[in-house]
Amino acid sequence: MAKVTAVLATSPAVLPAGVLFGQYKYTILAADGLTVVQSMLSTATSVTFASDVPAGSYTASAVAVDSAGADLGTAVSVAFTVPAAATFDAPTSVTVTLS
């Protein structure tokens, strides 16, 4: 499990006439590319999703949306993997020999 933080790089873009910028829509998709694992709206360009994401492969995407919630421009995305939990050899017993 891991907390996922998305950081969005932006550049100025011209809004269509009569359209107001609303916020950004961030989404984490499962490996199938269809199943939404988590999604959130924010005006911030850096967000941390509320719930931990289990081990597996995912795609994070972000798109600007207007004040009515319609997409503005093209979404950007990146694939990432949450690794399985790290393990180590934990002691289970100790033996003592006397000589």
C-alpha positions, -999 to +999 in steps of 0.1 A: +000+000+000+012+035-007+000+071-006-001+086-041+008+122-047+003+137-081+022+169-092+010+186-123+032+208-145+012+235-163+016+262-189-006+290-199-034+281-224-061+303-240-096+296-228-124+293-253-147+324-254-172+324-226-156+295-207-142+298-172-115+276-157-128+255-129-102+231-115-082+200-122-096+165-123-071+138-111-077+101-116-060+069-108-069+040-132-063+003-126-041-016-150-071-023-172-072+014-180-110+015-173-115+009-136-113+042-116-094+035-084-096+070-070-106+104-085-106+139-071-111+175-081-088+203-069-075+238-079-041+227-066-014+214-089-002+190-063-026+166-045-023+135-023-051+110-028-070+102+004-068+064+004-037+042+001-034+024-032-026-014-030+003-030-048-002-031-086+001-012-119-018+020-124-021+051-146-025+086-131-041+112-152-050+149-149-071+173-170-083+208-165-120+212-164-142+243-168-166+257-143-193+232-155-170+202-152-163+197-189-127+188-199-105+216-212-077+204-235-061+170-234-055+149-203-019+141-194-010+107-178+018+086-165+020+049-156+033+039-122+036+008-101+031+004-064+055-024-053+045-052-030+054-047+006+091-051+013+100-082+034+129-094+054+139-126+073+126-120+108+140-142+136+117-170+146+139-187+172+173-189+187+194-219+197+222-219+222+249-246+223+273-250+253+307-266+250 
